[in-house]
Amino acid sequence: MTRRADDLLVAGTLVISIVFFRCAAAVAATEYVRPPPGRVIFTEHTKPASHPQQVHVSLVGANHMRVSWITEDKHVKSVVEYGKVSGNYTASATGEHTSYRYFLYSSGKIHHVKIGPLDPGTVYYYRCGMAGDEFGLRTPPAALPVELAVAGDLGQTEWTASTLSHVGRSDYDVLLVPGDLSYADAQQPLWDSFGRFVQKYASRRPWMVTEGNHEVEAAMALPGWPRPFTAYAARWRMPYEESGSGPSLYYSFDAAGGAVHVVMLGSYADFNSSSEQYRWLARDLAAVDRGATPWVVVLLHAPWYNTNAAHEGEGEAMRKAMERLLYEARVDIVFAGHVHAYERFVSSILISAIARTTRVYNNEANPCGPVHITIGDGGNREGLAFDFRKNHKLAPLSLMREASFGHGRLSVVNATAARWTWHRNDDADSTVRDEIWLESLAANGACQQSSSAAAAADSQNDEL
């Protein structure tokens, strides 16, 4: 079978899958009774002060990872021992540490250690600070296929536990979180509880996160007040320096040997055309070679497309400022959180009774725009957002929407095809409620990347 025939087969499967799942969704949605938010689970540290807690790992460059953890003992060294055999540590790395104060609260010693170079698709065993438990992680693959799990607005409730259990039950390579992690809201012990709550999962696979409104915490620029994002920036250090961005609120990284480029934007950092974030984004997207990188994925917190009454219009200013950059760079998918529900904007619409694959740009169906997906349903304590507006002007473009807790998975199969599934939490089970096949815009001859994207980046460089 030729590659073109393969593409046609995938396209045919895509249409059949969309029709099937949309029909199934219409039936199942009327039968499913959605639960209230679960209680907050406060997780305590019961081990010695020198033992690591809140362990999580993240990606740093092509073959390195950052191990982060906290100790109550301020004398513990920021060192990680690691190797491919349990208990046999053949390498070690020393990193850095920080801490912060938030009014009367004083954090523990926050350690960040970069380890590597590491082999792809390999299990490593490691120990933090030369004390306590051994942990194990698996590095992502060096080439496609790769599986990216996505879960936003997590919190630390019974439903968060259900979501993470479902995420961890099936294999994946990287977890992407489009904002709102701990829901501490300035109650700093909840940050510690969250770190312990997610350690089981975040210590095994890289978690790549961006900030949401619940990470801002301090909003008053007064003497003695903590700066916004103090806890988030200290605890969840992402590779912003490696991606050439100034602050830690936005950055980018590559997965699967550069086949997938992931951009994490900051909904709560300046984003207008004269901002540092805008200039950085223009440079970052212009530097992507779509021949070598067929997939580009963007995450942010406040959705640009939303038919829910919750947070309606809150992402509109950022959309107006940045959407053209994403469109001209032929970004494939945009994931958002903030709205506590699931919603997918287009990937197939009926044109003259024929299902055709399309995307969205500037509030209209457009075959060369991204697919926009809101997935702010990780399990937060505030509950679900039920009020989808049937008469909303964007309703014709909203092909799947449901107020339920869950998570999603983007399985990038090859340079052309990727499968997206959304999994609803049904008590102990995880039910696939939405599924689509996507074609990379880099593979779509009708959507050749606009040369004006590079020109925009060059003009911004002239201003620096």
C-alpha positions in Angstrom: 0.0 0.0 0.0 1.4 3.4 -0.9 1.8 6.2 1.7 -1.0 8.2 0.0 -3.2 5.2 0.3 -2.3 4.9 3.9 -3.2 8.6 4.4 -6.6 8.0 2.7 -7.2 5.0 5.0 -6.4 7.2 8.0 -8.7 9.9 6.8 -11.5 7.5 6.2 -11.0 6.1 9.7 -11.1 9.6 11.0 -14.5 10.4 9.5 -16.0 7.1 10.7 -14.6 7.6 14.2 -15.9 11.1 14.5 -19.4 10.1 13.4 -19.4 7.1 15.8 -18.2 9.0 18.8 -20.4 12.0 18.2 -23.5 9.7 18.1 -22.3 7.7 21.1 -21.6 11.0 23.0 -25.2 12.2 22.3 -26.6 9.0 23.9 -24.2 8.6 26.8 -24.2 12.2 27.9 -27.9 11.9 28.8 -27.3 8.8 30.9 -24.2 9.8 32.9 -24.8 11.5 36.2 -21.8 13.8 36.8 -20.4 13.8 40.4 -19.8 16.8 42.7 -16.1 17.7 43.4 -14.4 15.3 45.8 -13.0 16.3 49.1 -9.5 17.8 49.3 -6.9 15.2 50.3 -4.2 16.7 52.6 -1.0 14.5 52.3 1.5 14.6 55.2 5.2 13.9 55.3 5.9 11.1 57.8 9.5 10.4 57.1 12.7 11.9 58.5 13.5 15.5 57.7 16.5 14.6 55.6 14.4 12.3 53.3 13.2 13.7 50.0 9.6 14.6 49.5 7.6 16.2 46.6 9.9 14.5 44.1 9.1 15.3 40.4 11.0 15.2 37.2 11.0 17.4 34.0 12.7 17.6 30.7 15.8 19.7 30.1 17.1 19.6 26.6 17.4 16.6 24.3 18.8 14.1 26.7 18.7 15.5 30.2 16.1 15.6 33.0 15.7 17.8 36.1 15.0 16.1 39.4 13.3 18.4 41.9 12.5 17.7 45.5 12.2 19.3 49.0 13.7 18.5 52.3 12.9 19.9 55.7 16.5 19.5 56.7 18.4 22.5 55.3 21.7 20.7 55.3 20.9 18.0 52.8 23.1 18.3 49.6 21.5 18.9 46.2 22.9 15.7 44.7 21.2 12.9 42.7 22.8 9.4 42.3 21.4 7.4 39.4 21.9 4.3 37.2 20.2 1.7 35.1 20.2 -1.0 37.8 18.3 -0.6 41.0 20.6 0.2 43.9 23.6 0.5 41.5 24.2 4.2 41.0 26.9 4.6 38.3 26.6 8.4 38.0 25.8 11.4 40.1 25.1 15.1 39.6 25.1 18.1 41.8 22.6 20.9 41.3 21.3 24.0 43.1 18.8 24.8 45.7 16.5 27.6 46.7 13.8 28.5 49.3 11.3 31.2 49.9 9.2 32.9 52.5 5.5 33.7 52.2 4.6 36.0 55.2 4.9 33.6 58.2 5.5 30.5 56.0 9.1 29.4 55.3 9.6 26.7 52.7 11.9 23.7 53.0 15.1 23.4 51.0 14.0 23.1 47.3 16.5 21.1 45.3 16.9 21.1 41.5 19.4 18.8 39.9 20.0 18.2 36.2 21.0 14.7 35.3 22.3 13.2 32.1 23.1 12.6 29.3 20.5 9.9 29.5 19.6 7.2 26.9 16.1 7.5 25.4 13.3 5.1 26.3 15.3 3.8 29.3 14.4 3.2 32.9 16.8 4.9 35.4 16.8 4.4 39.2 17.8 7.4 41.3 18.1 8.6 44.9 17.9 12.2 46.0 20.2 13.8 48.6 21.9 10.4 49.4 19.0 9.5 51.7 15.6 8.0 51.7 13.7 6.0 49.1 14.9 5.0 45.7 12.8 6.3 42.7 12.5 5.2 39.1 11.9 7.2 36.0 11.6 6.4 32.3 13.0 8.7 29.7 10.9 9.6 26.6 11.7 8.0 23.2 14.1 9.6 20.8 11.7 9.3 17.9 8.0 8.8 17.1 5.7 7.4 18.2 5.3 9.3 21.5 2.3 9.6 23.8 1.6 12.9 25.6 -1.0 12.8 28.4 -2.8 16.1 29.2 -4.6 17.1 32.4 -5.5 20.6 33.5 -6.8 22.2 36.7 -5.7 19.3 38.9 -6.0 20.3 42.5 -5.7 17.5 45.1 -9.1 16.0 45.6 -10.6 12.5 45.4 -11.3 13.2 41.7 -7.7 14.3 41.1 -6.7 11.0 42.6 -9.0 9.2 40.1 -7.7 11.2 37.2 -4.0 10.5 38.0 -4.8 6.8 38.6 -6.3 6.6 35.1 -3.3 8.5 33.6 -0.9 6.2 35.3 -2.7 3.0 34.5 -1.9 3.3 30.8 1.5 3.9 29.4 2.5 7.5 28.4 5.8 9.4 28.0 5.2 13.0 29.2 2.3 14.7 31.2 1.4 18.2 30.1 -0.5 20.4 32.5 -2.0 23.7 31.2 -2.1 25.4 34.5 -3.7 25.3 38.0 -1.7 22.7 39.9 -2.2 22.7 43.7 -5.0 25.2 44.2 -3.1 26.4 47.2 -4.3 30.0 46.7 -1.6 31.4 49.0 -2.1 28.6 51.6 1.5 27.4 51.3 1.1 24.1 53.2 -1.2 23.1 50.3 1.8 23.4 48.0 3.7 20.9 50.1 0.6 18.6 50.3 0.2 18.7 46.5 3.9 17.8 45.9 3.5 14.8 48.1 0.1 14.0 46.5 1.5 13.8 43.0 4.9 12.3 43.8 3.9 8.8 42.9 3.3 9.9 39.3 5.5 12.9 38.9 8.7 11.1 40.0 8.2 8.5 37.2 7.5 10.5 34.1 8.4 14.1 33.2 5.7 16.6 34.1 5.8 19.8 32.0 3.5 22.5 33.4 2.5 26.1 32.8 0.9 28.5 35.2 -2.8 29.2 35.8 -4.6 31.9 37.7 -4.3 29.8 40.9 -0.5 30.1 40.7 -0.6 33.9 40.8 -1.3 34.0 44.6 0.0 37.5 45.3 -1.7 40.3 43.5 -0.8 43.4 45.5 2.5 45.1 44.7 3.0 46.4 48.2 6.2 46.5 50.3 6.6 43.2 52.1 4.1 41.3 49.9 5.4 38.2 48.1 5.8 38.5 44.4 3.3 36.8 42.1 4.2 33.2 41.2 6.7 32.9 44.1 5.8 29.4 45.1 5.2 28.1 41.6 8.5 29.4 40.2 10.5 28.1 43.1 9.0 24.6 43.2 8.2 23.8 39.5 11.2 24.9 37.6 10.8 24.4 33.9 13.4 24.8 31.1 12.8 28.5 30.3 16.5 29.3 30.2 17.2 26.5 27.7 14.4 27.8 25.4 15.7 31.3 25.5 12.8 32.9 27.4 13.3 35.5 30.1 10.9 34.7 32.9 9.8 31.2 33.9 6.2 31.8 32.9 6.6 30.6 29.3 9.0 28.3 27.5 9.2 25.5 24.9 10.8 22.1 24.5 11.0 19.2 22.1 9.8 15.6 22.3 10.5 12.5 20.3 13.9 13.7 19.1 12.4 17.0 17.9 9.5 15.6 16.0 7.1 17.4 18.4 7.7 21.0 19.5 5.7 22.0 22.6 5.2 25.6 23.5 4.0 26.5 27.0 2.5 30.1 27.0 1.8 32.2 30.0 -1.8 33.5 30.1 -0.8 35.7 33.1 2.4 37.2 31.6 2.3 40.2 29.3 1.3 39.1 25.8 0.7 42.1 23.6 2.7 42.7 20.5 5.3 44.8 22.3 5.7 42.3 25.1 8.7 40.1 25.8 6.6 37.0 25.6 5.2 38.0 22.1 8.7 38.6 20.8 10.0 35.3 22.2 7.1 33.4 20.7 7.7 34.9 17.3 11.4 33.8 17.4 10.6 30.4 18.8 8.0 29.5 16.2 10.1 30.9 13.3 13.0 28.7 14.4 11.0 25.5 14.0 11.8 23.5 10.8 8.6 21.7 9.9 10.5 19.3 7.8 12.2 18.0 10.9 9.4 18.9 13.3 6.1 17.9 11.8 4.0 18.6 14.9 3.7 21.8 16.9 1.6 21.9 20.1 0.8 24.9 22.3 -0.5 25.0 25.9 -2.0 27.9 27.8 -4.4 28.4 30.6 -7.3 30.7 29.7 -8.9 29.3 26.5 -9.2 31.4 23.4 -12.3 29.5 22.3 -15.0 28.7 24.9 -18.8 28.4 24.8 -19.1 28.0 28.5 -20.4 30.7 30.8 -17.5 30.1 33.1 -14.6 32.4 32.3 -16.3 33.5 29.1 -14.1 35.9 27.1 -11.1 35.8 29.5 -8.7 34.6 26.8 -10.0 36.9 24.1 -7.3 39.6 24.5 -4.5 37.0 24.3 -6.2 35.5 21.3 -6.3 38.8 19.4 -2.7 39.5 20.3 -1.1 36.1 19.5 -3.5 34.0 17.3 -2.0 35.1 14.0 1.5 34.0 15.1 0.2 30.5 15.8 -1.8 30.4 12.6 1.1 31.5 10.4 3.3 28.9 12.0 0.7 26.2 11.3 0.4 25.1 14.9 -1.5 21.9 15.0 -3.2 21.8 18.5 -3.9 24.3 21.3 -4.7 22.9 24.7 -6.2 25.1 27.5 -7.5 24.7 31.0 -9.3 27.2 33.3 -12.9 26.1 32.3 -13.7 23.0 34.4 -15.0 20.9 31.5 -14.0 19.4 28.2 -14.6 21.1 24.9 -13.2 20.5 21.4 -13.4 23.0 18.6 -13.7 21.5 15.2 -11.8 18.8 13.4 -14.7 17.8 11.2 -17.7 19.6 10.0 -20.5 18.8 7.6 -20.2 20.6 4.2 -22.8 19.7 1.7 -23.6 16.5 3.7 -19.9 15.4 3.6 -17.7 15.3 6.7 -14.5 17.4 6.0 -11.6 17.8 8.3 -11.0 21.5 9.4 -9.7 23.6 12.2 -10.4 27.1 13.5 -8.9 30.6 13.1 -10.3 34.0 13.9 -13.6 32.6 15.1 -14.2 30.7 11.8 -13.7 27.3 10.4 -10.3 27.2 8.7 -8.5 24.1 7.4 -5.1 25.5 8.3 -5.7 26.7 11.9 -5.2 24.7 15.1 -7.7 22.4 16.8 -8.5 24.0 20.1 -9.2 21.8 23.1 -10.2 22.8 26.6 -9.3 20.3 29.2 -9.6 21.9 32.6 -11.2 18.9 34.2 -8.5 17.2 36.2 -10.4 17.1 39.5 -10.2 20.5 41.2 -12.1 21.4 44.4 -14.2 24.0 42.7 -16.3 21.6 40.7 -17.4 21.4 37.1 -18.6 24.1 34.7 -22.0 22.9 33.4 -23.3 26.0 31.7 -22.5 25.6 28.0 -24.4 28.2 25.9 -26.3 26.5 23.1 -26.8 29.8 21.3 -23.2 31.0 21.7 -21.8 32.4 18.4 -19.0 29.7 18.5 -21.4 26.8 19.2 -21.3 25.6 15.5 -17.6 25.1 15.8 -17.8 23.3 19.2 -18.1 19.7 18.2 -17.7 18.0 21.6 -18.4 19.4 25.0 -19.1 17.8 28.3 -18.8 18.9 32.0 -17.0 15.8 33.5 -13.7 15.1 35.1 -11.1 13.3 33.0 -7.8 13.6 31.1 -6.7 13.3 27.5 -4.0 11.6 25.4 -2.2 12.7 22.3 -0.6 9.7 20.6 1.6 11.0 17.8 2.0 8.0 15.6 4.2 9.3 12.8 5.0 12.5 10.9 1.5 12.6 9.4 -1.0 11.1 11.9 -1.9 11.6 15.6 -4.8 10.2 17.6 -6.4 12.3 20.3 -8.7 10.7 22.9 -10.5 12.2 25.9 -11.1 9.9 28.8 -13.9 10.6 31.3 -13.6 9.4 34.9 -16.4 6.9 35.5 -15.7 5.9 39.1 -13.0 3.2 38.9 -13.1 3.2 35.1 -11.8 5.5 32.4 -14.2 5.8 29.5 -13.1 7.1 26.1 -15.7 9.8 25.3 -14.1 11.6 22.4 -11.7 10.4 19.7 -10.3 12.0 16.6 -7.5 11.4 14.1 -5.5 14.4 13.1 -3.2 15.1 10.1 -0.2 17.3 10.7 -0.5 20.6 9.0 3.1 20.2 7.9 1.9 17.3 5.8 -1.0 19.2 4.3 0.1 20.6 1.0 -2.8 23.2 1.1 -1.4 24.6 4.3 2.2 25.5 3.5 3.7 27.5 6.3 3.4 31.2 5.8 6.7 33.0 5.2 5.4 36.0 7.1 5.9 34.2 10.4 9.7 34.3 9.9 9.4 37.9 8.7 7.5 38.8 11.8 10.2 37.3 14.0 12.9 39.2 12.0 11.1 42.5 12.5 10.8 41.8 16.3 14.6 41.0 16.4 15.3 44.3 14.9 13.6 45.9 18.0 15.8 44.0 20.5 
